[in-house]
């Protein structure tokens, strides 16, 4: 079996190291075949961990060789591999530039939309002065087309021959051991979908054999030694919600650490990486622990039913079962004045005098929740419920309700002043919709 065929089978089966070796043999025999560089670049990108530096070198060589042969299909494939490698090296503006070349040459490339969204998200999180937002590449790579086998970065770790110059040795060493990011320059980023939270620590040169990454149900910690003999430590505790430790993964690459946290509750939206509330033992064992953390105020008489969910609340008495409360409050209740009309007439032939009737009407309105008459609120049970809630609230809760409802254009209602008072409450349209100014 020839090397190219062996490499293709290994790449298809996911044996990337074998594919790299096979295509390296094929390139030694045919050093100007662009397809071999494209396939080896693909294998480098799919390796664990990926080697994006070697993948970029192969992709750039493939672009030059494909352009010399005027093979449009090969040019597109080579530029696509080049764009993906640039993204892996966090050169997001350069990656976007090359993807535009692919889009121009082949608008039907099915992965373009996915990569455009990824790059857009990454660029949006960077500042204007960040080097990664500037384009530094050209359509034709500024490299020399290979005439003989180009040694990949990983192979440069071999022992240097006695006749090799010291400058070449230094260059090889620099390629094999990337410079470590100083502790004060290490940053992190994250995004999420319905099932996972993707956390990235942007740090070069993290030693795989000495790094300690601990994922727990409600915490994440990262620790590794630095070149100055100190230790870098990073932790998130408590996480916004629970994660499935067994299905979470870690990848330590030459330029970053990527961690995929599997959400226990699929579809739950994390508003931040960390929760602002501490985790208690009761919350850690509760089946609904993946919901936003509930304040830790302990109820004097906790509810015995566990069928209904508990929601965050600013009430001083602890969380309420809002489903039960809403059902009780919206239940149809007989009017007290109707009940009074059914009583037997007094000896004077009337049920009650006017003062007695007025007193009963006032009592019906000002009685407790169970006797509240929603028909006195123009028949709107929901409106009556919120009026009753507002009337019995503390000044702090009232401020929170008015501020959140007004600033969010009616899309949010909060009773937590500690959260609402931090700043403007943004409009929160329902999922799948977007907020627009009236008439736009």
Buried (B, 14 or more C-beta within 10 A) or exposed (E): EEBBEBBBBBBEEEBBEBBBBBBBBBBEEEBBBBBBBBBBBBBBBBBEEBBBBBBBBBBBBBBBBBBEEEBEEBBBBBBBBBBBBBBBBBBBBBBBBBBBBBBEBBEEBEEBEEBBEBBEEBBEEBEEEEEBBEEEBEEEBEEEBBEEBBEBBBBBEEEBEEEEEEEEEEEBEEBEEBEBBEBEEBEBBBBBEEBBBEBBBBBBBBEEEEBEBEBBBBBBBBBBBBEEEEEBEBEBEBBBBBBBEEEBEBEBBBBBBBBBBBBBBEEBEBEEBBBEBEBBEEBEEBEBBBBBBBBEEEEEEEBEEEEBEBEBBBBEEBBBBEEEBBEEBEEEBEEBEEEBEEEEEEEEEEBBEEEEBEEBBEEBEEEEEEEBBBEEBEEEBEEBBBBBBEEEBEEBBBBBBEBBBEBBBEBBBBBBBEBBEEEEBEBEEEEEEEEEEEEE
